[in-house]
Amino acid sequence: MSQLHLKRALLELSLEHGVIGCALVATDTGFVFASTLVQSEFEIIAESARDYWILHTKNTQAFDRLGDVRNISVQHQKGLLNVQPCDDQTLLVTLAKLGHVQWQNWPEKVANLAKNLSVSAN
């Protein structure tokens, strides 16, 4: 699968009601390798949001009873950040308007992006 298909899948997610922007971020470094917003401010936010994920992985044992984490949502005064794994090396960072996204359906919507990501890695 080409980089074009991957960007198209990312763009489809960003068009969901309430979503402001999405970015694919390297889990290990925080490097943003695809984003639906061209603003450098969003890339800084996406890169930094990866630290929420790293904090969780450092404390995995404390959360074992709850099962695998599906995503991490952090509500800020002016928006909500959602961080979700696409695969072992990539996180999807989504910036959304408060109260506008149906997060319970989000994992299914991200499945197409994750599939494109795994195919493009092969």
MODELLER restraints for C-alpha pairs under 7 A, 6 or more apart:
rsr = mdl.restraints
at = mdl.atoms
rsr.add(forms.Gaussian(group=physical.xy_distance, feature=features.Distance(at['CA:1:A'], at['CA:116:A']), mean=6.45, stdev=0.5))
rsr.add(forms.Gaussian(group=physical.xy_distance, feature=features.Distance(at['CA:1:A'], at['CA:119:A']), mean=5.53, stdev=0.5))
rsr.add(forms.Gaussian(group=physical.xy_distance, feature=features.Distance(at['CA:1:A'], at['CA:120:A']), mean=4.48, stdev=0.5))
rsr.add(forms.Gaussian(group=physical.xy_distance, feature=features.Distance(at['CA:2:A'], at['CA:120:A']), mean=5.95, stdev=0.5))
rsr.add(forms.Gaussian(group=physical.xy_distance, feature=features.Distance(at['CA:6:A'], at['CA:113:A']), mean=6.76, stdev=0.5))
rsr.add(forms.Gaussian(group=physical.xy_distance, feature=features.Distance(at['CA:6:A'], at['CA:116:A']), mean=5.70, stdev=0.5))
rsr.add(forms.Gaussian(group=physical.xy_distance, feature=features.Distance(at['CA:6:A'], at['CA:117:A']), mean=6.39, stdev=0.5))
rsr.add(forms.Gaussian(group=physical.xy_distance, feature=features.Distance(at['CA:9:A'], at['CA:112:A']), mean=6.91, stdev=0.5))
rsr.add(forms.Gaussian(group=physical.xy_distance, feature=features.Distance(at['CA:9:A'], at['CA:113:A']), mean=5.33, stdev=0.5))
rsr.add(forms.Gaussian(group=physical.xy_distance, feature=features.Distance(at['CA:10:A'], at['CA:22:A']), mean=6.81, stdev=0.5))
rsr.add(forms.Gaussian(group=physical.xy_distance, feature=features.Distance(at['CA:10:A'], at['CA:113:A']), mean=6.40, stdev=0.5))
rsr.add(forms.Gaussian(group=physical.xy_distance, feature=features.Distance(at['CA:11:A'], at['CA:36:A']), mean=6.09, stdev=0.5))
rsr.add(forms.Gaussian(group=physical.xy_distance, feature=features.Distance(at['CA:14:A'], at['CA:20:A']), mean=6.55, stdev=0.5))
rsr.add(forms.Gaussian(group=physical.xy_distance, feature=features.Distance(at['CA:14:A'], at['CA:21:A']), mean=5.30, stdev=0.5))
rsr.add(forms.Gaussian(group=physical.xy_distance, feature=features.Distance(at['CA:14:A'], at['CA:22:A']), mean=5.74, stdev=0.5))
rsr.add(forms.Gaussian(group=physical.xy_distance, feature=features.Distance(at['CA:14:A'], at['CA:36:A']), mean=6.91, stdev=0.5))
rsr.add(forms.Gaussian(group=physical.xy_distance, feature=features.Distance(at['CA:17:A'], at['CA:100:A']), mean=6.65, stdev=0.5))
rsr.add(forms.Gaussian(group=physical.xy_distance, feature=features.Distance(at['CA:17:A'], at['CA:101:A']), mean=6.22, stdev=0.5))
rsr.add(forms.Gaussian(group=physical.xy_distance, feature=features.Distance(at['CA:18:A'], at['CA:96:A']), mean=5.56, stdev=0.5))
rsr.add(forms.Gaussian(group=physical.xy_distance, feature=features.Distance(at['CA:18:A'], at['CA:97:A']), mean=5.26, stdev=0.5))
rsr.add(forms.Gaussian(group=physical.xy_distance, feature=features.Distance(at['CA:18:A'], at['CA:100:A']), mean=4.66, stdev=0.5))
rsr.add(forms.Gaussian(group=physical.xy_distance, feature=features.Distance(at['CA:18:A'], at['CA:101:A']), mean=5.28, stdev=0.5))
rsr.add(forms.Gaussian(group=physical.xy_distance, feature=features.Distance(at['CA:19:A'], at['CA:95:A']), mean=6.17, stdev=0.5))
rsr.add(forms.Gaussian(group=physical.xy_distance, feature=features.Distance(at['CA:19:A'], at['CA:96:A']), mean=4.26, stdev=0.5))
rsr.add(forms.Gaussian(group=physical.xy_distance, feature=features.Distance(at['CA:19:A'], at['CA:97:A']), mean=6.34, stdev=0.5))
rsr.add(forms.Gaussian(group=physical.xy_distance, feature=features.Distance(at['CA:19:A'], at['CA:101:A']), mean=6.84, stdev=0.5))
rsr.add(forms.Gaussian(group=physical.xy_distance, feature=features.Distance(at['CA:20:A'], at['CA:95:A']), mean=5.44, stdev=0.5))
rsr.add(forms.Gaussian(group=physical.xy_distance, feature=features.Distance(at['CA:20:A'], at['CA:96:A']), mean=4.97, stdev=0.5))
rsr.add(forms.Gaussian(group=physical.xy_distance, feature=features.Distance(at['CA:20:A'], at['CA:97:A']), mean=6.77, stdev=0.5))
rsr.add(forms.Gaussian(group=physical.xy_distance, feature=features.Distance(at['CA:21:A'], at['CA:36:A']), mean=5.62, stdev=0.5))
rsr.add(forms.Gaussian(group=physical.xy_distance, feature=features.Distance(at['CA:21:A'], at['CA:37:A']), mean=5.87, stdev=0.5))
rsr.add(forms.Gaussian(group=physical.xy_distance, feature=features.Distance(at['CA:21:A'], at['CA:94:A']), mean=5.87, stdev=0.5))
rsr.add(forms.Gaussian(group=physical.xy_distance, feature=features.Distance(at['CA:21:A'], at['CA:95:A']), mean=5.32, stdev=0.5))
rsr.add(forms.Gaussian(group=physical.xy_distance, feature=features.Distance(at['CA:21:A'], at['CA:96:A']), mean=7.00, stdev=0.5))
rsr.add(forms.Gaussian(group=physical.xy_distance, feature=features.Distance(at['CA:22:A'], at['CA:35:A']), mean=5.79, stdev=0.5))
rsr.add(forms.Gaussian(group=physical.xy_distance, feature=features.Distance(at['CA:22:A'], at['CA:36:A']), mean=5.57, stdev=0.5))
rsr.add(forms.Gaussian(group=physical.xy_distance, feature=features.Distance(at['CA:22:A'], at['CA:92:A']), mean=6.86, stdev=0.5))
rsr.add(forms.Gaussian(group=physical.xy_distance, feature=features.Distance(at['CA:22:A'], at['CA:93:A']), mean=5.61, stdev=0.5))
rsr.add(forms.Gaussian(group=physical.xy_distance, feature=features.Distance(at['CA:22:A'], at['CA:94:A']), mean=4.44, stdev=0.5))
rsr.add(forms.Gaussian(group=physical.xy_distance, feature=features.Distance(at['CA:22:A'], at['CA:95:A']), mean=6.34, stdev=0.5))
rsr.add(forms.Gaussian(group=physical.xy_distance, feature=features.Distance(at['CA:23:A'], at['CA:32:A']), mean=6.65, stdev=0.5))
rsr.add(forms.Gaussian(group=physical.xy_distance, feature=features.Distance(at['CA:23:A'], at['CA:34:A']), mean=5.55, stdev=0.5))
rsr.add(forms.Gaussian(group=physical.xy_distance, feature=features.Distance(at['CA:23:A'], at['CA:35:A']), mean=4.15, stdev=0.5))
rsr.add(forms.Gaussian(group=physical.xy_distance, feature=features.Distance(at['CA:23:A'], at['CA:36:A']), mean=6.41, stdev=0.5))
rsr.add(forms.Gaussian(group=physical.xy_distance, feature=features.Distance(at['CA:23:A'], at['CA:46:A']), mean=6.53, stdev=0.5))
rsr.add(forms.Gaussian(group=physical.xy_distance, feature=features.Distance(at['CA:23:A'], at['CA:92:A']), mean=5.77, stdev=0.5))
rsr.add(forms.Gaussian(group=physical.xy_distance, feature=features.Distance(at['CA:23:A'], at['CA:93:A']), mean=5.20, stdev=0.5))
rsr.add(forms.Gaussian(group=physical.xy_distance, feature=features.Distance(at['CA:23:A'], at['CA:94:A']), mean=6.56, stdev=0.5))
rsr.add(forms.Gaussian(group=physical.xy_distance, feature=features.Distance(at['CA:24:A'], at['CA:32:A']), mean=5.85, stdev=0.5))
rsr.add(forms.Gaussian(group=physical.xy_distance, feature=features.Distance(at['CA:24:A'], at['CA:33:A']), mean=5.96, stdev=0.5))
rsr.add(forms.Gaussian(group=physical.xy_distance, feature=features.Distance(at['CA:24:A'], at['CA:34:A']), mean=5.20, stdev=0.5))
rsr.add(forms.Gaussian(group=physical.xy_distance, feature=features.Distance(at['CA:24:A'], at['CA:35:A']), mean=6.40, stdev=0.5))
rsr.add(forms.Gaussian(group=physical.xy_distance, feature=features.Distance(at['CA:24:A'], at['CA:90:A']), mean=6.45, stdev=0.5))
rsr.add(forms.Gaussian(group=physical.xy_distance, feature=features.Distance(at['CA:24:A'], at['CA:91:A']), mean=5.70, stdev=0.5))
rsr.add(forms.Gaussian(group=physical.xy_distance, feature=features.Distance(at['CA:24:A'], at['CA:92:A']), mean=4.83, stdev=0.5))
rsr.add(forms.Gaussian(group=physical.xy_distance, feature=features.Distance(at['CA:24:A'], at['CA:93:A']), mean=6.39, stdev=0.5))
rsr.add(forms.Gaussian(group=physical.xy_distance, feature=features.Distance(at['CA:25:A'], at['CA:31:A']), mean=5.48, stdev=0.5))
rsr.add(forms.Gaussian(group=physical.xy_distance, feature=features.Distance(at['CA:25:A'], at['CA:32:A']), mean=4.46, stdev=0.5))
rsr.add(forms.Gaussian(group=physical.xy_distance, feature=features.Distance(at['CA:25:A'], at['CA:33:A']), mean=6.14, stdev=0.5))
rsr.add(forms.Gaussian(group=physical.xy_distance, feature=features.Distance(at['CA:25:A'], at['CA:47:A']), mean=6.65, stdev=0.5))
rsr.add(forms.Gaussian(group=physical.xy_distance, feature=features.Distance(at['CA:25:A'], at['CA:90:A']), mean=5.59, stdev=0.5))
rsr.add(forms.Gaussian(group=physical.xy_distance, feature=features.Distance(at['CA:25:A'], at['CA:91:A']), mean=5.10, stdev=0.5))
rsr.add(forms.Gaussian(group=physical.xy_distance, feature=features.Distance(at['CA:25:A'], at['CA:92:A']), mean=6.34, stdev=0.5))
rsr.add(forms.Gaussian(group=physical.xy_distance, feature=features.Distance(at['CA:26:A'], at['CA:32:A']), mean=6.51, stdev=0.5))
rsr.add(forms.Gaussian(group=physical.xy_distance, feature=features.Distance(at['CA:26:A'], at['CA:89:A']), mean=5.81, stdev=0.5))
rsr.add(forms.Gaussian(group=physical.xy_distance, feature=features.Distance(at['CA:26:A'], at['CA:90:A']), mean=4.79, stdev=0.5))
rsr.add(forms.Gaussian(group=physical.xy_distance, feature=features.Distance(at['CA:26:A'], at['CA:91:A']), mean=6.32, stdev=0.5))
rsr.add(forms.Gaussian(group=physical.xy_distance, feature=features.Distance(at['CA:27:A'], at['CA:50:A']), mean=6.72, stdev=0.5))
rsr.add(forms.Gaussian(group=physical.xy_distance, feature=features.Distance(at['CA:27:A'], at['CA:89:A']), mean=5.13, stdev=0.5))
rsr.add(forms.Gaussian(group=physical.xy_distance, feature=features.Distance(at['CA:27:A'], at['CA:90:A']), mean=5.19, stdev=0.5))
rsr.add(forms.Gaussian(group=physical.xy_distance, feature=features.Distance(at['CA:27:A'], at['CA:91:A']), mean=5.93, stdev=0.5))
rsr.add(forms.Gaussian(group=physical.xy_distance, feature=features.Distance(at['CA:28:A'], at['CA:89:A']), mean=6.95, stdev=0.5))
rsr.add(forms.Gaussian(group=physical.xy_distance, feature=features.Distance(at['CA:30:A'], at['CA:47:A']), mean=4.73, stdev=0.5))
rsr.add(forms.Gaussian(group=physical.xy_distance, feature=features.Distance(at['CA:30:A'], at['CA:50:A']), mean=5.86, stdev=0.5))
rsr.add(forms.Gaussian(group=physical.xy_distance, feature=features.Distance(at['CA:31:A'], at['CA:47:A']), mean=6.19, stdev=0.5))
rsr.add(forms.Gaussian(group=physical.xy_distance, feature=features.Distance(at['CA:32:A'], at['CA:43:A']), mean=6.53, stdev=0.5))
rsr.add(forms.Gaussian(group=physical.xy_distance, feature=features.Distance(at['CA:32:A'], at['CA:47:A']), mean=6.25, stdev=0.5))
rsr.add(forms.Gaussian(group=physical.xy_distance, feature=features.Distance(at['CA:46:A'], at['CA:93:A']), mean=5.87, stdev=0.5))
rsr.add(forms.Gaussian(group=physical.xy_distance, feature=features.Distance(at['CA:53:A'], at['CA:83:A']), mean=6.99, stdev=0.5))
rsr.add(forms.Gaussian(group=physical.xy_distance, feature=features.Distance(at['CA:70:A'], at['CA:84:A']), mean=6.43, stdev=0.5))
rsr.add(forms.Gaussian(group=physical.xy_distance, feature=features.Distance(at['CA:71:A'], at['CA:82:A']), mean=6.68, stdev=0.5))
rsr.add(forms.Gaussian(group=physical.xy_distance, feature=features.Distance(at['CA:71:A'], at['CA:83:A']), mean=5.50, stdev=0.5))
rsr.add(forms.Gaussian(group=physical.xy_distance, feature=features.Distance(at['CA:71:A'], at['CA:84:A']), mean=4.40, stdev=0.5))
rsr.add(forms.Gaussian(group=physical.xy_distance, feature=features.Distance(at['CA:72:A'], at['CA:82:A']), mean=5.57, stdev=0.5))
rsr.add(forms.Gaussian(group=physical.xy_distance, feature=features.Distance(at['CA:72:A'], at['CA:83:A']), mean=5.11, stdev=0.5))
rsr.add(forms.Gaussian(group=physical.xy_distance, feature=features.Distance(at['CA:72:A'], at['CA:84:A']), mean=6.52, stdev=0.5))
rsr.add(forms.Gaussian(group=physical.xy_distance, feature=features.Distance(at['CA:73:A'], at['CA:80:A']), mean=6.81, stdev=0.5))
rsr.add(forms.Gaussian(group=physical.xy_distance, feature=features.Distance(at['CA:73:A'], at['CA:81:A']), mean=5.54, stdev=0.5))
rsr.add(forms.Gaussian(group=physical.xy_distance, feature=features.Distance(at['CA:73:A'], at['CA:82:A']), mean=4.32, stdev=0.5))
rsr.add(forms.Gaussian(group=physical.xy_distance, feature=features.Distance(at['CA:73:A'], at['CA:83:A']), mean=6.39, stdev=0.5))
rsr.add(forms.Gaussian(group=physical.xy_distance, feature=features.Distance(at['CA:74:A'], at['CA:80:A']), mean=5.74, stdev=0.5))
rsr.add(forms.Gaussian(group=physical.xy_distance, feature=features.Distance(at['CA:74:A'], at['CA:81:A']), mean=5.21, stdev=0.5))
rsr.add(forms.Gaussian(group=physical.xy_distance, feature=features.Distance(at['CA:74:A'], at['CA:82:A']), mean=6.48, stdev=0.5))
rsr.add(forms.Gaussian(group=physical.xy_distance, feature=features.Distance(at['CA:75:A'], at['CA:81:A']), mean=6.38, stdev=0.5))
rsr.add(forms.Gaussian(group=physical.xy_distance, feature=features.Distance(at['CA:79:A'], at['CA:95:A']), mean=6.71, stdev=0.5))
rsr.add(forms.Gaussian(group=physical.xy_distance, feature=features.Distance(at['CA:79:A'], at['CA:96:A']), mean=5.71, stdev=0.5))
rsr.add(forms.Gaussian(group=physical.xy_distance, feature=features.Distance(at['CA:79:A'], at['CA:97:A']), mean=5.04, stdev=0.5))
rsr.add(forms.Gaussian(group=physical.xy_distance, feature=features.Distance(at['CA:79:A'], at['CA:98:A']), mean=5.29, stdev=0.5))
rsr.add(forms.Gaussian(group=physical.xy_distance, feature=features.Distance(at['CA:80:A'], at['CA:95:A']), mean=5.74, stdev=0.5))
rsr.add(forms.Gaussian(group=physical.xy_distance, feature=features.Distance(at['CA:80:A'], at['CA:96:A']), mean=5.21, stdev=0.5))
rsr.add(forms.Gaussian(group=physical.xy_distance, feature=features.Distance(at['CA:80:A'], at['CA:97:A']), mean=6.25, stdev=0.5))
rsr.add(forms.Gaussian(group=physical.xy_distance, feature=features.Distance(at['CA:80:A'], at['CA:98:A']), mean=5.76, stdev=0.5))
rsr.add(forms.Gaussian(group=physical.xy_distance, feature=features.Distance(at['CA:81:A'], at['CA:93:A']), mean=6.87, stdev=0.5))
rsr.add(forms.Gaussian(group=physical.xy_distance, feature=features.Distance(at['CA:81:A'], at['CA:94:A']), mean=5.64, stdev=0.5))
rsr.add(forms.Gaussian(group=physical.xy_distance, feature=features.Distance(at['CA:81:A'], at['CA:95:A']), mean=4.78, stdev=0.5))
rsr.add(forms.Gaussian(group=physical.xy_distance, feature=features.Distance(at['CA:81:A'], at['CA:96:A']), mean=6.53, stdev=0.5))
rsr.add(forms.Gaussian(group=physical.xy_distance, feature=features.Distance(at['CA:82:A'], at['CA:93:A']), mean=5.70, stdev=0.5))
rsr.add(forms.Gaussian(group=physical.xy_distance, feature=features.Distance(at['CA:82:A'], at['CA:94:A']), mean=5.09, stdev=0.5))
rsr.add(forms.Gaussian(group=physical.xy_distance, feature=features.Distance(at['CA:82:A'], at['CA:95:A']), mean=6.61, stdev=0.5))
rsr.add(forms.Gaussian(group=physical.xy_distance, feature=features.Distance(at['CA:83:A'], at['CA:91:A']), mean=6.55, stdev=0.5))
rsr.add(forms.Gaussian(group=physical.xy_distance, feature=features.Distance(at['CA:83:A'], at['CA:92:A']), mean=5.75, stdev=0.5))
rsr.add(forms.Gaussian(group=physical.xy_distance, feature=features.Distance(at['CA:83:A'], at['CA:93:A']), mean=4.66, stdev=0.5))
rsr.add(forms.Gaussian(group=physical.xy_distance, feature=features.Distance(at['CA:83:A'], at['CA:94:A']), mean=6.55, stdev=0.5))
rsr.add(forms.Gaussian(group=physical.xy_distance, feature=features.Distance(at['CA:84:A'], at['CA:91:A']), mean=5.49, stdev=0.5))
rsr.add(forms.Gaussian(group=physical.xy_distance, feature=features.Distance(at['CA:84:A'], at['CA:92:A']), mean=5.20, stdev=0.5))
rsr.add(forms.Gaussian(group=physical.xy_distance, feature=features.Distance(at['CA:84:A'], at['CA:93:A']), mean=6.61, stdev=0.5))
rsr.add(forms.Gaussian(group=physical.xy_distance, feature=features.Distance(at['CA:85:A'], at['CA:91:A']), mean=4.35, stdev=0.5))
rsr.add(forms.Gaussian(group=physical.xy_distance, feature=features.Distance(at['CA:85:A'], at['CA:92:A']), mean=6.06, stdev=0.5))
rsr.add(forms.Gaussian(group=physical.xy_distance, feature=features.Distance(at['CA:86:A'], at['CA:92:A']), mean=6.29, stdev=0.5))
rsr.add(forms.Gaussian(group=physical.xy_distance, feature=features.Distance(at['CA:86:A'], at['CA:114:A']), mean=4.88, stdev=0.5))
rsr.add(forms.Gaussian(group=physical.xy_distance, feature=features.Distance(at['CA:87:A'], at['CA:114:A']), mean=6.72, stdev=0.5))
